[in-house]
Amino acid sequence: MNKLDIFKEKIAAAKIAVLGLGISNVPLIRFLYNSGARNITAYDKFASPQVLVNIETLKNDGMIERAITGEDYLEGIPSENYDIIFKSPIIRPDVAPLVKAVEQGAVLTSEMELFFELCPCKTYGITGSDGKTTTTTLTHKLLSAHYEGTDTNVWLGGNIGRPLIDILPEIKSSDAAVLELSSFQLMTMKKSPDVSVITNITPNHLDVHKDYNEYIDAKTKIFKHQNSDGVVVLNAQNEVTSGISSQCIAESRKVRMFSVANSSVDDFEKGANGYGFMKDGKLEYVSAGANGIETKFSIERSELKVPGNFNGENLLTAIAACADVINQADIQKVTQEFRGVPHRCELIRELDGVKYYNSSIDSSPNRTIQTLSVFDGNVVMIAGGKDKNIPYDAIGPVICEKVKVLILIGPTAEKIETAVRNCDKFDEKNIKIFHFNNYKDAVQCAYENSVSGDCVLLSSASTSFDLFRNFEERGKVFKELVLGL
């Protein structure tokens, strides 16, 4: 019997709780029901219109017995004696009712953990503070190009695209699955992808994680449960991942590394079996072969149409992840066709000589610093949003260097302005600072304070949850307002 058959036998009699009725857990409930589960209760803190619609649909389809909502929605869980509790990624595993339920014998898990436990094919997992969505997309495209015209399907899921759990029965052992993974999804992970990628680690999500160390620990869970055939891909330039690479090499793990800042394999940690770097305008990947270091792939950076060295790094990361599968032709095909991912330094339009860019994905200072590196100056920037309790000091000098008009919105507005004003480069004559409460006024201000040759950029350096459901909605609203000018 395969894993899925065994799971179906065990799940039929289980009493199950599913916490959170968001993007991933509704497909999870559908999968559990189709696998034979008949005793499922759904929980959600919020009784939003979408949650209520989900509850009604699941009840009408007979997939859940009950649904419990409200601020204290978790309190009654220990008394229910559940066999399995599936939590949404954002719920911490150490909240008191869940700890008590586990002490009483419940298994606490998640949709993503179940997918990795049951998935029959090779898996590629990508995490990191920045660049993981673009890297995940490029990895998927490289593998798809390689397997085009064959019976192998390359599935895309996790934090990007659709949850894959409810289509698990369609996945064959000869397929490949590429998944973007957040720190929240990784916190309780007990199984790792076959190929585990960490793009970089910088302070992030400290409004949910206890501290930076817990955040780092969550990210490293991506490779901690690999078997001896597992591959770890790490950033040689990032301080945290560079240290992790030394540890992994000491443990005799298969490590591949990358960095556009290094021009030679001599700059990389010894002991890795693959290196990606940029030299003389070329992106190159070399591997350790029988005859020493051998160049495996080489491509002109200019062939990748999206701007920024960080995008060159994203491509190197993706190449390193699937270097043992793809060929040079696959890389050429992807670089010729790839035009970036929406909401990532996305050119919306040019109006009166002013270019308008949407980079709503920029939910941290580090991400905004990377985006600003693409521009030479004359930037009118809209920034600010929900605070993740992370430092903003580093953003000040870059804004002073690149930005002529800074338009601030949301809870982090004061932190961003403080970082700018405390910077040694700050000169009140060189930068105008405005504050607004909504995007309509902010976009109008950007329009009125820009001239031909300028760039208007949405790069929030903060999450979107003060005003929007997610960064996609924020970017969509910005685009609509810009197209309406």
LINLIN-V94503 format. One record per residue. RES is the residue in three letters. BURIAL is # if it has 24 or more other ideal C-beta (glycine too) atoms within 12 Angstrom, else .. D_LAST is the distance of its C-alpha to the last C-alpha in Angstrom with 1 decimal. Layout:
res=RES burial=BURIAL d_last=D_LAST
res=RES burial=BURIAL d_last=D_LAST
//
This chain:
res=MET burial=. d_last=61.0
res=ASN burial=. d_last=57.5
res=LYS burial=# d_last=55.5
res=LEU burial=# d_last=53.5
res=ASP burial=. d_last=56.8
res=ILE burial=. d_last=58.2
res=PHE burial=# d_last=55.1
res=LYS burial=. d_last=55.4
res=GLU burial=. d_last=59.0
res=LYS burial=. d_last=58.3
res=ILE burial=# d_last=55.2
res=ALA burial=. d_last=56.7
res=ALA burial=. d_last=58.7
res=ALA burial=# d_last=56.3
res=LYS burial=# d_last=54.8
res=ILE burial=# d_last=51.2
res=ALA burial=# d_last=48.4
res=VAL burial=# d_last=44.7
res=LEU burial=# d_last=42.6
res=GLY burial=# d_last=38.9
res=LEU burial=# d_last=37.3
res=GLY burial=# d_last=34.2
res=ILE burial=# d_last=33.1
res=SER burial=# d_last=36.5
res=ASN burial=# d_last=39.1
res=VAL burial=# d_last=38.6
res=PRO burial=# d_last=39.4
res=LEU burial=# d_last=42.2
res=ILE burial=# d_last=43.7
res=ARG burial=# d_last=43.5
res=PHE burial=# d_last=45.3
res=LEU burial=# d_last=48.0
res=TYR burial=# d_last=48.7
res=ASN burial=# d_last=49.0
res=SER burial=# d_last=51.3
res=GLY burial=. d_last=53.6
res=ALA burial=# d_last=52.6
res=ARG burial=. d_last=53.3
res=ASN burial=# d_last=53.2
res=ILE burial=# d_last=49.6
res=THR burial=# d_last=48.0
res=ALA burial=# d_last=44.3
res=TYR burial=# d_last=43.1
res=ASP burial=# d_last=39.7
res=LYS burial=# d_last=38.9
res=PHE burial=. d_last=36.0
res=ALA burial=. d_last=36.3
res=SER burial=. d_last=32.6
res=PRO burial=. d_last=31.7
res=GLN burial=. d_last=31.4
res=VAL burial=# d_last=34.8
res=LEU burial=. d_last=36.5
res=VAL burial=. d_last=35.4
res=ASN burial=# d_last=36.8
res=ILE burial=# d_last=40.0
res=GLU burial=. d_last=40.5
res=THR burial=. d_last=40.0
res=LEU burial=# d_last=42.3
res=LYS burial=. d_last=44.9
res=ASN burial=. d_last=44.8
res=ASP burial=. d_last=45.4
res=GLY burial=. d_last=48.3
res=MET burial=# d_last=46.9
res=ILE burial=# d_last=47.2
res=GLU burial=. d_last=49.9
res=ARG burial=. d_last=48.1
res=ALA burial=# d_last=44.8
res=ILE burial=# d_last=44.8
res=THR burial=. d_last=41.8
res=GLY burial=. d_last=41.5
res=GLU burial=. d_last=41.6
res=ASP burial=. d_last=45.2
res=TYR burial=# d_last=44.7
res=LEU burial=# d_last=46.6
res=GLU burial=. d_last=49.6
res=GLY burial=. d_last=51.8
res=ILE burial=# d_last=51.4
res=PRO burial=. d_last=54.7
res=SER burial=. d_last=56.8
res=GLU burial=# d_last=55.6
res=ASN burial=. d_last=57.3
res=TYR burial=# d_last=54.7
res=ASP burial=# d_last=55.8
res=ILE burial=# d_last=52.3
res=ILE burial=# d_last=49.2
res=PHE burial=# d_last=45.9
res=LYS burial=# d_last=43.3
res=SER burial=# d_last=39.5
res=PRO burial=# d_last=38.6
res=ILE burial=# d_last=37.2
res=ILE burial=# d_last=40.6
res=ARG burial=# d_last=43.0
res=PRO burial=# d_last=46.4
res=ASP burial=. d_last=48.3
res=VAL burial=# d_last=47.4
res=ALA burial=. d_last=50.7
res=PRO burial=# d_last=50.9
res=LEU burial=# d_last=50.1
res=VAL burial=. d_last=52.7
res=LYS burial=. d_last=55.3
res=ALA burial=# d_last=54.6
res=VAL burial=# d_last=55.1
res=GLU burial=. d_last=58.3
res=GLN burial=. d_last=59.5
res=GLY burial=. d_last=59.0
res=ALA burial=# d_last=55.5
res=VAL burial=# d_last=53.6
res=LEU burial=# d_last=50.2
res=THR burial=# d_last=47.8
res=SER burial=# d_last=44.4
res=GLU burial=# d_last=42.8
res=MET burial=# d_last=42.2
res=GLU burial=# d_last=45.8
res=LEU burial=# d_last=47.1
res=PHE burial=# d_last=45.2
res=PHE burial=# d_last=46.6
res=GLU burial=# d_last=50.1
res=LEU burial=# d_last=50.1
res=CYS burial=# d_last=48.0
res=PRO burial=# d_last=50.5
res=CYS burial=# d_last=48.6
res=LYS burial=# d_last=47.6
res=THR burial=# d_last=44.8
res=TYR burial=# d_last=42.3
res=GLY burial=# d_last=40.7
res=ILE burial=# d_last=37.9
res=THR burial=# d_last=37.1
res=GLY burial=# d_last=35.9
res=SER burial=# d_last=33.7
res=ASP burial=# d_last=31.1
res=GLY burial=# d_last=30.6
res=LYS burial=# d_last=32.4
res=THR burial=# d_last=29.8
res=THR burial=# d_last=29.3
res=THR burial=# d_last=33.1
res=THR burial=# d_last=33.8
res=THR burial=# d_last=31.6
res=LEU burial=# d_last=33.3
res=THR burial=# d_last=36.7
res=HIS burial=# d_last=36.1
res=LYS burial=# d_last=35.0
res=LEU burial=# d_last=38.0
res=LEU burial=# d_last=40.5
res=SER burial=# d_last=38.9
res=ALA burial=# d_last=39.3
res=HIS burial=# d_last=42.8
res=TYR burial=# d_last=43.9
res=GLU burial=. d_last=42.1
res=GLY burial=. d_last=44.7
res=THR burial=. d_last=47.0
res=ASP burial=. d_last=47.7
res=THR burial=. d_last=46.1
res=ASN burial=# d_last=42.9
res=VAL burial=# d_last=40.6
res=TRP burial=# d_last=39.0
res=LEU burial=# d_last=35.9
res=GLY burial=# d_last=35.6
res=GLY burial=# d_last=35.9
res=ASN burial=# d_last=32.8
res=ILE burial=# d_last=30.9
res=GLY burial=. d_last=30.9
res=ARG burial=. d_last=33.3
res=PRO burial=# d_last=36.5
res=LEU burial=# d_last=39.4
res=ILE burial=# d_last=42.1
res=ASP burial=# d_last=42.4
res=ILE burial=# d_last=42.6
res=LEU burial=# d_last=45.3
res=PRO burial=. d_last=48.0
res=GLU burial=. d_last=46.2
res=ILE burial=# d_last=46.2
res=LYS burial=. d_last=49.2
res=SER burial=. d_last=51.1
res=SER burial=. d_last=50.1
res=ASP burial=# d_last=46.4
res=ALA burial=# d_last=44.1
res=ALA burial=# d_last=41.7
res=VAL burial=# d_last=38.9
res=LEU burial=# d_last=37.6
res=GLU burial=# d_last=35.3
res=LEU burial=# d_last=37.0
res=SER burial=# d_last=36.0
res=SER burial=# d_last=38.4
res=PHE burial=# d_last=38.7
res=GLN burial=# d_last=39.8
res=LEU burial=# d_last=42.3
res=MET burial=# d_last=43.9
res=THR burial=# d_last=46.6
res=MET burial=# d_last=46.7
res=LYS burial=. d_last=50.3
res=LYS burial=# d_last=49.6
res=SER burial=# d_last=47.7
res=PRO burial=# d_last=46.0
res=ASP burial=# d_last=48.1
res=VAL burial=# d_last=45.6
res=SER burial=# d_last=44.0
res=VAL burial=# d_last=41.2
res=ILE burial=# d_last=39.9
res=THR burial=# d_last=37.0
res=ASN burial=# d_last=37.4
res=ILE burial=# d_last=38.1
res=THR burial=# d_last=36.5
res=PRO burial=# d_last=36.4
res=ASN burial=# d_last=34.2
res=HIS burial=# d_last=34.4
res=LEU burial=# d_last=36.9
res=ASP burial=# d_last=35.8
res=VAL burial=# d_last=37.7
res=HIS burial=# d_last=40.3
res=LYS burial=. d_last=43.2
res=ASP burial=. d_last=42.7
res=TYR burial=# d_last=41.8
res=ASN burial=. d_last=45.1
res=GLU burial=# d_last=44.5
res=TYR burial=# d_last=41.1
res=ILE burial=# d_last=42.9
res=ASP burial=. d_last=45.7
res=ALA burial=# d_last=43.3
res=LYS burial=# d_last=41.7
res=THR burial=# d_last=45.2
res=LYS burial=# d_last=46.3
res=ILE burial=# d_last=44.6
res=PHE burial=# d_last=47.6
res=LYS burial=# d_last=50.4
res=HIS burial=. d_last=51.8
res=GLN burial=# d_last=51.8
res=ASN burial=. d_last=55.1
res=SER burial=. d_last=56.7
res=ASP burial=. d_last=54.6
res=GLY burial=# d_last=51.3
res=VAL burial=# d_last=49.0
res=VAL burial=# d_last=46.9
res=VAL burial=# d_last=44.0
res=LEU burial=# d_last=43.2
res=ASN burial=# d_last=41.1
res=ALA burial=# d_last=43.6
res=GLN burial=# d_last=41.3
res=ASN burial=# d_last=40.4
res=GLU burial=. d_last=43.1
res=VAL burial=# d_last=43.6
res=THR burial=# d_last=43.6
res=SER burial=# d_last=45.8
res=GLY burial=. d_last=48.3
res=ILE burial=# d_last=48.1
res=SER burial=# d_last=48.9
res=SER burial=. d_last=52.1
res=GLN burial=. d_last=53.1
res=CYS burial=# d_last=52.3
res=ILE burial=# d_last=54.3
res=ALA burial=. d_last=57.2
res=GLU burial=. d_last=57.2
res=SER burial=. d_last=57.4
res=ARG burial=# d_last=54.1
res=LYS burial=# d_last=52.5
res=VAL burial=# d_last=49.7
res=ARG burial=# d_last=47.1
res=MET burial=# d_last=45.0
res=PHE burial=# d_last=41.9
res=SER burial=# d_last=40.1
res=VAL burial=# d_last=38.2
res=ALA burial=# d_last=39.6
res=ASN burial=# d_last=43.1
res=SER burial=. d_last=44.4
res=SER burial=. d_last=47.7
res=VAL burial=# d_last=49.3
res=ASP burial=. d_last=51.6
res=ASP burial=. d_last=48.9
res=PHE burial=# d_last=48.8
res=GLU burial=# d_last=51.0
res=LYS burial=. d_last=54.3
res=GLY burial=. d_last=55.2
res=ALA burial=# d_last=51.8
res=ASN burial=# d_last=52.2
res=GLY burial=# d_last=48.9
res=TYR burial=# d_last=46.5
res=GLY burial=# d_last=43.0
res=PHE burial=# d_last=42.0
res=MET burial=# d_last=40.2
res=LYS burial=# d_last=42.4
res=ASP burial=. d_last=41.9
res=GLY burial=. d_last=38.4
res=LYS burial=# d_last=39.8
res=LEU burial=# d_last=39.4
res=GLU burial=# d_last=43.0
res=TYR burial=# d_last=44.8
res=VAL burial=# d_last=48.5
res=SER burial=# d_last=51.0
res=ALA burial=# d_last=54.6
res=GLY burial=. d_last=56.9
res=ALA burial=. d_last=60.6
res=ASN burial=. d_last=60.6
res=GLY burial=. d_last=58.4
res=ILE burial=. d_last=54.7
res=GLU burial=. d_last=53.3
res=THR burial=# d_last=49.9
res=LYS burial=# d_last=48.5
res=PHE burial=# d_last=45.0
res=SER burial=# d_last=43.2
res=ILE burial=# d_last=39.8
res=GLU burial=. d_last=37.8
res=ARG burial=# d_last=34.8
res=SER burial=. d_last=32.8
res=GLU burial=. d_last=33.2
res=LEU burial=# d_last=31.0
res=LYS burial=. d_last=27.5
res=VAL burial=# d_last=25.7
res=PRO burial=# d_last=25.6
res=GLY burial=# d_last=27.6
res=ASN burial=# d_last=31.3
res=PHE burial=# d_last=30.8
res=ASN burial=# d_last=29.9
res=GLY burial=# d_last=33.1
res=GLU burial=# d_last=34.8
res=ASN burial=# d_last=33.4
res=LEU burial=# d_last=34.8
res=LEU burial=# d_last=38.1
res=THR burial=# d_last=38.3
res=ALA burial=# d_last=37.8
res=ILE burial=# d_last=40.4
res=ALA burial=# d_last=42.8
res=ALA burial=# d_last=42.5
res=CYS burial=# d_last=43.6
res=ALA burial=# d_last=45.5
res=ASP burial=# d_last=48.7
res=VAL burial=# d_last=47.1
res=ILE burial=# d_last=44.7
res=ASN burial=. d_last=45.4
res=GLN burial=. d_last=43.8
res=ALA burial=. d_last=42.6
res=ASP burial=# d_last=40.6
res=ILE burial=# d_last=38.9
res=GLN burial=# d_last=38.1
res=LYS burial=. d_last=36.6
res=VAL burial=# d_last=34.3
res=THR burial=# d_last=33.1
res=GLN burial=. d_last=32.4
res=GLU burial=. d_last=30.3
res=PHE burial=# d_last=28.6
res=ARG burial=. d_last=24.9
res=GLY burial=# d_last=24.5
res=VAL burial=# d_last=23.8
res=PRO burial=# d_last=20.4
res=HIS burial=# d_last=19.0
res=ARG burial=# d_last=21.2
res=CYS burial=# d_last=19.4
res=GLU burial=# d_last=17.4
res=LEU burial=# d_last=15.1
res=ILE burial=# d_last=11.9
res=ARG burial=. d_last=10.4
res=GLU burial=. d_last=10.9
res=LEU burial=. d_last=8.5
res=ASP burial=. d_last=10.8
res=GLY burial=. d_last=13.4
res=VAL burial=# d_last=11.8
res=LYS burial=# d_last=12.5
res=TYR burial=# d_last=11.0
res=TYR burial=# d_last=14.0
res=ASN burial=# d_last=14.8
res=SER burial=# d_last=18.4
res=SER burial=# d_last=18.8
res=ILE burial=# d_last=22.4
res=ASP burial=# d_last=23.3
res=SER burial=# d_last=25.2
res=SER burial=# d_last=27.8
res=PRO burial=# d_last=28.1
res=ASN burial=# d_last=29.9
res=ARG burial=# d_last=27.1
res=THR burial=# d_last=24.6
res=ILE burial=# d_last=27.2
res=GLN burial=# d_last=27.5
res=THR burial=# d_last=23.8
res=LEU burial=# d_last=23.7
res=SER burial=# d_last=26.7
res=VAL burial=# d_last=24.6
res=PHE burial=# d_last=22.8
res=ASP burial=. d_last=24.7
res=GLY burial=. d_last=22.8
res=ASN burial=# d_last=19.9
res=VAL burial=# d_last=18.1
res=VAL burial=# d_last=15.7
res=MET burial=# d_last=16.6
res=ILE burial=# d_last=15.9
res=ALA burial=# d_last=19.3
res=GLY burial=# d_last=21.8
res=GLY burial=# d_last=23.0
res=LYS burial=# d_last=26.4
res=ASP burial=# d_last=29.5
res=LYS burial=# d_last=31.9
res=ASN burial=. d_last=34.5
res=ILE burial=# d_last=34.2
res=PRO burial=# d_last=34.3
res=TYR burial=# d_last=31.4
res=ASP burial=. d_last=33.5
res=ALA burial=# d_last=32.8
res=ILE burial=# d_last=29.1
res=GLY burial=# d_last=29.6
res=PRO burial=. d_last=30.9
res=VAL burial=# d_last=28.2
res=ILE burial=# d_last=25.3
res=CYS burial=# d_last=27.2
res=GLU burial=# d_last=27.7
res=LYS burial=# d_last=24.2
res=VAL burial=# d_last=21.6
res=LYS burial=# d_last=20.7
res=VAL burial=# d_last=18.4
res=LEU burial=# d_last=19.2
res=ILE burial=# d_last=17.2
res=LEU burial=# d_last=19.6
res=ILE burial=# d_last=19.7
res=GLY burial=# d_last=22.7
res=PRO burial=# d_last=26.5
res=THR burial=# d_last=26.6
res=ALA burial=# d_last=24.5
res=GLU burial=. d_last=27.8
res=LYS burial=# d_last=29.5
res=ILE burial=# d_last=26.9
res=GLU burial=# d_last=26.9
res=THR burial=. d_last=30.7
res=ALA burial=# d_last=30.9
res=VAL burial=# d_last=28.9
res=ARG burial=# d_last=30.9
res=ASN burial=. d_last=34.2
res=CYS burial=# d_last=33.6
res=ASP burial=. d_last=35.9
res=LYS burial=. d_last=33.1
res=PHE burial=. d_last=31.1
res=ASP burial=. d_last=30.6
res=GLU burial=. d_last=28.6
res=LYS burial=. d_last=27.9
res=ASN burial=. d_last=26.1
res=ILE burial=# d_last=23.6
res=LYS burial=# d_last=21.5
res=ILE burial=# d_last=21.5
res=PHE burial=# d_last=19.4
res=HIS burial=. d_last=20.0
res=PHE burial=. d_last=18.0
res=ASN burial=. d_last=19.0
res=ASN burial=. d_last=15.9
res=TYR burial=# d_last=12.9
res=LYS burial=. d_last=10.4
res=ASP burial=. d_last=11.8
res=ALA burial=# d_last=12.3
res=VAL burial=# d_last=8.8
res=GLN burial=. d_last=8.0
res=CYS burial=# d_last=11.4
res=ALA burial=# d_last=10.7
res=TYR burial=# d_last=8.0
res=GLU burial=. d_last=10.6
res=ASN burial=# d_last=13.5
res=SER burial=# d_last=12.9
res=VAL burial=. d_last=14.3
res=SER burial=. d_last=15.1
res=GLY burial=. d_last=17.3
res=ASP burial=# d_last=15.8
res=CYS burial=# d_last=14.9
res=VAL burial=# d_last=12.7
res=LEU burial=# d_last=14.9
res=LEU burial=# d_last=15.3
res=SER burial=# d_last=19.1
res=SER burial=# d_last=20.5
res=ALA burial=# d_last=24.2
res=SER burial=# d_last=25.0
res=THR burial=# d_last=25.2
res=SER burial=# d_last=22.7
res=PHE burial=# d_last=25.3
res=ASP burial=# d_last=24.5
res=LEU burial=# d_last=21.5
res=PHE burial=# d_last=21.5
res=ARG burial=. d_last=24.2
res=ASN burial=. d_last=23.6
res=PHE burial=# d_last=21.5
res=GLU burial=# d_last=20.3
res=GLU burial=. d_last=18.8
res=ARG burial=# d_last=17.1
res=GLY burial=# d_last=15.7
res=LYS burial=# d_last=14.6
res=VAL burial=# d_last=12.8
res=PHE burial=# d_last=11.0
res=LYS burial=# d_last=10.1
res=GLU burial=. d_last=8.9
res=LEU burial=# d_last=6.6
res=VAL burial=# d_last=5.4
res=LEU burial=. d_last=5.6
res=GLY burial=. d_last=3.8
res=LEU burial=. d_last=0.0
//
